[in-house]
Amino acid sequence: MDKSVEKNGNNAVIKIAGQLISSDRSEFEETISDVFASGVKNLDFNMTEMTYMDSVGLGMLVTLRDEAEKNDAVVVLVEPQGNVKMLLEMARFDILFEIR
């Protein structure tokens, strides 16, 4: 997982490039904890360069949504591509998230 985080007041963008897999779980959870602890209320999760996500990656997105709800924040999944987009569609994540 290659990630970047940009914060601007109550807004943030987390961008993940490459894979989001089980070995990324602790780093992912630490990242989202830090983001919400800083008071972020609007989070764009940029997936434009994510090439692969396993079932644990889907679980991490559910954790992201749960943390957002605890912090009265909104998460938007931004531009998933290829296989990642297909996986989100098959798993019906459009019910859990706004995807644009």
Buried (B, 14 or more C-beta within 10 A) or exposed (E): BEBEBEBEEEEBBBBBBEBBBEEBBEEBBEBBEEBBEEEBBBBBBBBEEBBEBBEBBBEBBEBBBEBBEEBEBBBBBBBBEEEBBEBBEEBEBEEBBEBE
